[in-house]
Structure formats: structure tokens, C-alpha cells
């Protein structure tokens, strides 16, 4: 079982995340398919941890919080929403 650091991140995922970011910056477009689920899972874990500190009658779930944050961060003019899959137009490397 992995431990969360003071930042909320799972310590064993930090090197993997860094490696994937380096791969993406080196031109490996397939690395994004590994990075996105890893980041999403981390964000959900952080959201769940933070929501436990909220009042007991709140209705927001960790997945909904992460989805809402992601939608606010995403440039909606460059994202093609297709069911559960997201297609993002990336600029040339």
C-alpha cells in the first residue's frame, strides 16, 4: 500500500509521473495515455482526503470535484468530448 506525502501525492507515483512528463517533453505522445489516468487517480485521492474535512451534509463527491476542476482548466475550444473518451488537439512537437 502506498503512502501519501504531506502534499497528498502517493510517494511511489512521483517518479513515474516525472518520467512520463519527461517522455512527453521528449516527443513520446503515447506517454500521455499513461499519465492522464495516473494524474486523475491522484487528484481523486486528494479530493477524497480534502472532502473528508468538509461538513458531513455536503453532496459533492471526489470524482465530481475532479471533473469540475478539469473542465474549468480545459480549453473547451480545443477538446472534442466523445462519451468517456477525450480527444485533445495537441500542437506539433
Phi and psi in radians as a Rosetta constraint file:
Dihedral C 1 N 2 CA 2 C 2 CIRCULARHARMONIC -1.515 0.35
Dihedral N 2 CA 2 C 2 N 3 CIRCULARHARMONIC 2.642 0.35
Dihedral C 2 N 3 CA 3 C 3 CIRCULARHARMONIC -1.775 0.35
Dihedral N 3 CA 3 C 3 N 4 CIRCULARHARMONIC 2.566 0.35
Dihedral C 3 N 4 CA 4 C 4 CIRCULARHARMONIC -1.609 0.35
Dihedral N 4 CA 4 C 4 N 5 CIRCULARHARMONIC 2.405 0.35
Dihedral C 4 N 5 CA 5 C 5 CIRCULARHARMONIC -1.429 0.35
Dihedral N 5 CA 5 C 5 N 6 CIRCULARHARMONIC -3.105 0.35
Dihedral C 5 N 6 CA 6 C 6 CIRCULARHARMONIC -1.071 0.35
Dihedral N 6 CA 6 C 6 N 7 CIRCULARHARMONIC -0.439 0.35
Dihedral C 6 N 7 CA 7 C 7 CIRCULARHARMONIC -1.424 0.35
Dihedral N 7 CA 7 C 7 N 8 CIRCULARHARMONIC -0.153 0.35
Dihedral C 7 N 8 CA 8 C 8 CIRCULARHARMONIC 1.650 0.35
Dihedral N 8 CA 8 C 8 N 9 CIRCULARHARMONIC -0.171 0.35
Dihedral C 8 N 9 CA 9 C 9 CIRCULARHARMONIC -1.386 0.35
Dihedral N 9 CA 9 C 9 N 10 CIRCULARHARMONIC 2.562 0.35
Dihedral C 9 N 10 CA 10 C 10 CIRCULARHARMONIC -1.297 0.35
Dihedral N 10 CA 10 C 10 N 11 CIRCULARHARMONIC 2.110 0.35
Dihedral C 10 N 11 CA 11 C 11 CIRCULARHARMONIC -0.959 0.35
Dihedral N 11 CA 11 C 11 N 12 CIRCULARHARMONIC -0.639 0.35
Dihedral C 11 N 12 CA 12 C 12 CIRCULARHARMONIC -1.316 0.35
Dihedral N 12 CA 12 C 12 N 13 CIRCULARHARMONIC -0.200 0.35
Dihedral C 12 N 13 CA 13 C 13 CIRCULARHARMONIC -1.594 0.35
Dihedral N 13 CA 13 C 13 N 14 CIRCULARHARMONIC -0.268 0.35
Dihedral C 13 N 14 CA 14 C 14 CIRCULARHARMONIC -1.084 0.35
Dihedral N 14 CA 14 C 14 N 15 CIRCULARHARMONIC -0.860 0.35
Dihedral C 14 N 15 CA 15 C 15 CIRCULARHARMONIC -1.092 0.35
Dihedral N 15 CA 15 C 15 N 16 CIRCULARHARMONIC -0.684 0.35
Dihedral C 15 N 16 CA 16 C 16 CIRCULARHARMONIC -1.131 0.35
Dihedral N 16 CA 16 C 16 N 17 CIRCULARHARMONIC -0.745 0.35
Dihedral C 16 N 17 CA 17 C 17 CIRCULARHARMONIC -1.072 0.35
Dihedral N 17 CA 17 C 17 N 18 CIRCULARHARMONIC -0.786 0.35
Dihedral C 17 N 18 CA 18 C 18 CIRCULARHARMONIC -1.078 0.35
Dihedral N 18 CA 18 C 18 N 19 CIRCULARHARMONIC -0.789 0.35
Dihedral C 18 N 19 CA 19 C 19 CIRCULARHARMONIC -1.054 0.35
Dihedral N 19 CA 19 C 19 N 20 CIRCULARHARMONIC -0.729 0.35
Dihedral C 19 N 20 CA 20 C 20 CIRCULARHARMONIC -1.171 0.35
Dihedral N 20 CA 20 C 20 N 21 CIRCULARHARMONIC -0.698 0.35
Dihedral C 20 N 21 CA 21 C 21 CIRCULARHARMONIC -1.093 0.35
Dihedral N 21 CA 21 C 21 N 22 CIRCULARHARMONIC -0.703 0.35
Dihedral C 21 N 22 CA 22 C 22 CIRCULARHARMONIC -1.140 0.35
Dihedral N 22 CA 22 C 22 N 23 CIRCULARHARMONIC -0.679 0.35
Dihedral C 22 N 23 CA 23 C 23 CIRCULARHARMONIC -1.111 0.35
Dihedral N 23 CA 23 C 23 N 24 CIRCULARHARMONIC -0.739 0.35
Dihedral C 23 N 24 CA 24 C 24 CIRCULARHARMONIC -1.102 0.35
Dihedral N 24 CA 24 C 24 N 25 CIRCULARHARMONIC -0.773 0.35
Dihedral C 24 N 25 CA 25 C 25 CIRCULARHARMONIC -1.185 0.35
Dihedral N 25 CA 25 C 25 N 26 CIRCULARHARMONIC -0.344 0.35
Dihedral C 25 N 26 CA 26 C 26 CIRCULARHARMONIC -1.571 0.35
Dihedral N 26 CA 26 C 26 N 27 CIRCULARHARMONIC 0.027 0.35
Dihedral C 26 N 27 CA 27 C 27 CIRCULARHARMONIC 1.848 0.35
Dihedral N 27 CA 27 C 27 N 28 CIRCULARHARMONIC 0.038 0.35
Dihedral C 27 N 28 CA 28 C 28 CIRCULARHARMONIC -1.434 0.35
Dihedral N 28 CA 28 C 28 N 29 CIRCULARHARMONIC 1.663 0.35
Dihedral C 28 N 29 CA 29 C 29 CIRCULARHARMONIC -1.243 0.35
Dihedral N 29 CA 29 C 29 N 30 CIRCULARHARMONIC -0.346 0.35
Dihedral C 29 N 30 CA 30 C 30 CIRCULARHARMONIC -1.272 0.35
Dihedral N 30 CA 30 C 30 N 31 CIRCULARHARMONIC -0.388 0.35
Dihedral C 30 N 31 CA 31 C 31 CIRCULARHARMONIC -1.110 0.35
Dihedral N 31 CA 31 C 31 N 32 CIRCULARHARMONIC -0.457 0.35
Dihedral C 31 N 32 CA 32 C 32 CIRCULARHARMONIC -1.093 0.35
Dihedral N 32 CA 32 C 32 N 33 CIRCULARHARMONIC -0.546 0.35
Dihedral C 32 N 33 CA 33 C 33 CIRCULARHARMONIC -1.219 0.35
Dihedral N 33 CA 33 C 33 N 34 CIRCULARHARMONIC -0.410 0.35
Dihedral C 33 N 34 CA 34 C 34 CIRCULARHARMONIC -1.544 0.35
Dihedral N 34 CA 34 C 34 N 35 CIRCULARHARMONIC -0.588 0.35
Dihedral C 34 N 35 CA 35 C 35 CIRCULARHARMONIC -1.262 0.35
Dihedral N 35 CA 35 C 35 N 36 CIRCULARHARMONIC -0.760 0.35
Dihedral C 35 N 36 CA 36 C 36 CIRCULARHARMONIC -1.038 0.35
Dihedral N 36 CA 36 C 36 N 37 CIRCULARHARMONIC -0.833 0.35
Dihedral C 36 N 37 CA 37 C 37 CIRCULARHARMONIC -1.115 0.35
Dihedral N 37 CA 37 C 37 N 38 CIRCULARHARMONIC -0.621 0.35
Dihedral C 37 N 38 CA 38 C 38 CIRCULARHARMONIC -1.106 0.35
Dihedral N 38 CA 38 C 38 N 39 CIRCULARHARMONIC -0.832 0.35
Dihedral C 38 N 39 CA 39 C 39 CIRCULARHARMONIC -1.145 0.35
Dihedral N 39 CA 39 C 39 N 40 CIRCULARHARMONIC -0.758 0.35
Dihedral C 39 N 40 CA 40 C 40 CIRCULARHARMONIC -1.054 0.35
Dihedral N 40 CA 40 C 40 N 41 CIRCULARHARMONIC -0.792 0.35
Dihedral C 40 N 41 CA 41 C 41 CIRCULARHARMONIC -1.082 0.35
Dihedral N 41 CA 41 C 41 N 42 CIRCULARHARMONIC -0.705 0.35
Dihedral C 41 N 42 CA 42 C 42 CIRCULARHARMONIC -1.110 0.35
Dihedral N 42 CA 42 C 42 N 43 CIRCULARHARMONIC -0.779 0.35
Dihedral C 42 N 43 CA 43 C 43 CIRCULARHARMONIC -1.112 0.35
Dihedral N 43 CA 43 C 43 N 44 CIRCULARHARMONIC -0.683 0.35
Dihedral C 43 N 44 CA 44 C 44 CIRCULARHARMONIC -1.112 0.35
Dihedral N 44 CA 44 C 44 N 45 CIRCULARHARMONIC -0.713 0.35
Dihedral C 44 N 45 CA 45 C 45 CIRCULARHARMONIC -1.125 0.35
Dihedral N 45 CA 45 C 45 N 46 CIRCULARHARMONIC -0.725 0.35
Dihedral C 45 N 46 CA 46 C 46 CIRCULARHARMONIC -1.136 0.35
Dihedral N 46 CA 46 C 46 N 47 CIRCULARHARMONIC -0.773 0.35
Dihedral C 46 N 47 CA 47 C 47 CIRCULARHARMONIC -1.069 0.35
Dihedral N 47 CA 47 C 47 N 48 CIRCULARHARMONIC -0.763 0.35
Dihedral C 47 N 48 CA 48 C 48 CIRCULARHARMONIC -1.059 0.35
Dihedral N 48 CA 48 C 48 N 49 CIRCULARHARMONIC -0.741 0.35
Dihedral C 48 N 49 CA 49 C 49 CIRCULARHARMONIC -1.106 0.35
Dihedral N 49 CA 49 C 49 N 50 CIRCULARHARMONIC -0.765 0.35
Dihedral C 49 N 50 CA 50 C 50 CIRCULARHARMONIC -1.211 0.35
Dihedral N 50 CA 50 C 50 N 51 CIRCULARHARMONIC -0.670 0.35
Dihedral C 50 N 51 CA 51 C 51 CIRCULARHARMONIC -1.192 0.35
Dihedral N 51 CA 51 C 51 N 52 CIRCULARHARMONIC -0.429 0.35
Dihedral C 51 N 52 CA 52 C 52 CIRCULARHARMONIC -1.101 0.35
Dihedral N 52 CA 52 C 52 N 53 CIRCULARHARMONIC -0.396 0.35
Dihedral C 52 N 53 CA 53 C 53 CIRCULARHARMONIC -1.522 0.35
Dihedral N 53 CA 53 C 53 N 54 CIRCULARHARMONIC -0.107 0.35
Dihedral C 53 N 54 CA 54 C 54 CIRCULARHARMONIC -1.458 0.35
Dihedral N 54 CA 54 C 54 N 55 CIRCULARHARMONIC 2.988 0.35
Dihedral C 54 N 55 CA 55 C 55 CIRCULARHARMONIC -1.072 0.35
Dihedral N 55 CA 55 C 55 N 56 CIRCULARHARMONIC 2.673 0.35
Dihedral C 55 N 56 CA 56 C 56 CIRCULARHARMONIC -1.250 0.35
Dihedral N 56 CA 56 C 56 N 57 CIRCULARHARMONIC -0.335 0.35
Dihedral C 56 N 57 CA 57 C 57 CIRCULARHARMONIC -1.678 0.35
Dihedral N 57 CA 57 C 57 N 58 CIRCULARHARMONIC 0.171 0.35
Dihedral C 57 N 58 CA 58 C 58 CIRCULARHARMONIC -1.249 0.35
Dihedral N 58 CA 58 C 58 N 59 CIRCULARHARMONIC 2.681 0.35
Dihedral C 58 N 59 CA 59 C 59 CIRCULARHARMONIC -1.939 0.35
Dihedral N 59 CA 59 C 59 N 60 CIRCULARHARMONIC -0.056 0.35
Dihedral C 59 N 60 CA 60 C 60 CIRCULARHARMONIC -1.301 0.35
Dihedral N 60 CA 60 C 60 N 61 CIRCULARHARMONIC 2.283 0.35
Dihedral C 60 N 61 CA 61 C 61 CIRCULARHARMONIC -1.749 0.35
Dihedral N 61 CA 61 C 61 N 62 CIRCULARHARMONIC 2.704 0.35
Dihedral C 61 N 62 CA 62 C 62 CIRCULARHARMONIC -0.952 0.35
Dihedral N 62 CA 62 C 62 N 63 CIRCULARHARMONIC -0.758 0.35
Dihedral C 62 N 63 CA 63 C 63 CIRCULARHARMONIC -1.095 0.35
Dihedral N 63 CA 63 C 63 N 64 CIRCULARHARMONIC -0.751 0.35
Dihedral C 63 N 64 CA 64 C 64 CIRCULARHARMONIC -1.119 0.35
Dihedral N 64 CA 64 C 64 N 65 CIRCULARHARMONIC -0.694 0.35
Dihedral C 64 N 65 CA 65 C 65 CIRCULARHARMONIC -1.105 0.35
Dihedral N 65 CA 65 C 65 N 66 CIRCULARHARMONIC -0.792 0.35
Dihedral C 65 N 66 CA 66 C 66 CIRCULARHARMONIC -1.142 0.35
Dihedral N 66 CA 66 C 66 N 67 CIRCULARHARMONIC -0.758 0.35
Dihedral C 66 N 67 CA 67 C 67 CIRCULARHARMONIC -1.067 0.35
Dihedral N 67 CA 67 C 67 N 68 CIRCULARHARMONIC -0.745 0.35
Dihedral C 67 N 68 CA 68 C 68 CIRCULARHARMONIC -1.111 0.35
Dihedral N 68 CA 68 C 68 N 69 CIRCULARHARMONIC -0.769 0.35
Dihedral C 68 N 69 CA 69 C 69 CIRCULARHARMONIC -1.097 0.35
Dihedral N 69 CA 69 C 69 N 70 CIRCULARHARMONIC -0.738 0.35
Dihedral C 69 N 70 CA 70 C 70 CIRCULARHARMONIC -1.094 0.35
Dihedral N 70 CA 70 C 70 N 71 CIRCULARHARMONIC -0.777 0.35
Dihedral C 70 N 71 CA 71 C 71 CIRCULARHARMONIC -1.085 0.35
Dihedral N 71 CA 71 C 71 N 72 CIRCULARHARMONIC -0.593 0.35
Dihedral C 71 N 72 CA 72 C 72 CIRCULARHARMONIC -1.249 0.35
Dihedral N 72 CA 72 C 72 N 73 CIRCULARHARMONIC -0.518 0.35
Dihedral C 72 N 73 CA 73 C 73 CIRCULARHARMONIC -1.465 0.35
Dihedral N 73 CA 73 C 73 N 74 CIRCULARHARMONIC -0.476 0.35
Dihedral C 73 N 74 CA 74 C 74 CIRCULARHARMONIC -1.378 0.35
Dihedral N 74 CA 74 C 74 N 75 CIRCULARHARMONIC 2.402 0.35
Dihedral C 74 N 75 CA 75 C 75 CIRCULARHARMONIC -1.330 0.35
Dihedral N 75 CA 75 C 75 N 76 CIRCULARHARMONIC 1.807 0.35
Dihedral C 75 N 76 CA 76 C 76 CIRCULARHARMONIC -1.092 0.35
Dihedral N 76 CA 76 C 76 N 77 CIRCULARHARMONIC -0.315 0.35
Dihedral C 76 N 77 CA 77 C 77 CIRCULARHARMONIC -1.394 0.35
Dihedral N 77 CA 77 C 77 N 78 CIRCULARHARMONIC -0.217 0.35
Dihedral C 77 N 78 CA 78 C 78 CIRCULARHARMONIC -1.982 0.35
Dihedral N 78 CA 78 C 78 N 79 CIRCULARHARMONIC 0.064 0.35
Dihedral C 78 N 79 CA 79 C 79 CIRCULARHARMONIC -1.999 0.35
Dihedral N 79 CA 79 C 79 N 80 CIRCULARHARMONIC 2.314 0.35
Dihedral C 79 N 80 CA 80 C 80 CIRCULARHARMONIC -1.889 0.35
Dihedral N 80 CA 80 C 80 N 81 CIRCULARHARMONIC 1.869 0.35
Dihedral C 80 N 81 CA 81 C 81 CIRCULARHARMONIC -1.439 0.35
Dihedral N 81 CA 81 C 81 N 82 CIRCULARHARMONIC 2.145 0.35
Dihedral C 81 N 82 CA 82 C 82 CIRCULARHARMONIC -2.310 0.35
Dihedral N 82 CA 82 C 82 N 83 CIRCULARHARMONIC 1.549 0.35
Dihedral C 82 N 83 CA 83 C 83 CIRCULARHARMONIC 1.049 0.35
Dihedral N 83 CA 83 C 83 N 84 CIRCULARHARMONIC -2.197 0.35
Dihedral C 83 N 84 CA 84 C 84 CIRCULARHARMONIC -1.486 0.35
Dihedral N 84 CA 84 C 84 N 85 CIRCULARHARMONIC -0.157 0.35
Dihedral C 84 N 85 CA 85 C 85 CIRCULARHARMONIC -1.759 0.35
Dihedral N 85 CA 85 C 85 N 86 CIRCULARHARMONIC 2.529 0.35
Dihedral C 85 N 86 CA 86 C 86 CIRCULARHARMONIC -2.045 0.35
Dihedral N 86 CA 86 C 86 N 87 CIRCULARHARMONIC 2.288 0.35
Dihedral C 86 N 87 CA 87 C 87 CIRCULARHARMONIC -1.946 0.35
Dihedral N 87 CA 87 C 87 N 88 CIRCULARHARMONIC 2.107 0.35
Dihedral C 87 N 88 CA 88 C 88 CIRCULARHARMONIC -2.010 0.35
Dihedral N 88 CA 88 C 88 N 89 CIRCULARHARMONIC 2.274 0.35
Dihedral C 88 N 89 CA 89 C 89 CIRCULARHARMONIC -1.418 0.35
Dihedral N 89 CA 89 C 89 N 90 CIRCULARHARMONIC 1.949 0.35
Dihedral C 89 N 90 CA 90 C 90 CIRCULARHARMONIC -1.649 0.35
Dihedral N 90 CA 90 C 90 N 91 CIRCULARHARMONIC 2.516 0.35
Dihedral C 90 N 91 CA 91 C 91 CIRCULARHARMONIC -1.222 0.35
Dihedral N 91 CA 91 C 91 N 92 CIRCULARHARMONIC 2.758 0.35
Dihedral C 91 N 92 CA 92 C 92 CIRCULARHARMONIC -1.064 0.35
Dihedral N 92 CA 92 C 92 N 93 CIRCULARHARMONIC 2.553 0.35
